[in-house]
Amino acid sequence: MKRLFKKGERVRSKRDGKVMEVLKYIKNKMVEVRWFDLTSKEVRTNKIKENNLSKAA
């Protein structure tokens, strides 16, 4: 499996445009990401499919 992103890299969600940080890869092209939620002012983590992300500028 070829990985598009490296651990610690900044990526952007294609769906809502949030900038996230890659934590680790999970099976079947799933990526665990972390971002800062402005409304609740806390750090969130989630698992997103690799094809829903792009490199952040």
C-alpha positions, 0 to 999 in steps of 0.5 A, a space after each residue: 500500500 502506497 501512503 500519500 501522507 506522512 506522519 505529522 504532515 498537514 492535510 486539508 479535508 476535501 469535504 469541509 476544508 479543515 486543516 488537519 494533522 496526520 497521526 497514523 495510518 490504519 488498515 484499508 487506506 484510513 488515516 487518523 487525523 487531529 484538528 482544533 475545533 474552534 467552537 468547543 476550543 478543544 483538540 479532536 481526533 477522527 478517522 477519515 478515508 485517505 481519498 477525502 484528504 489533500 495536501 495543505 498549502 
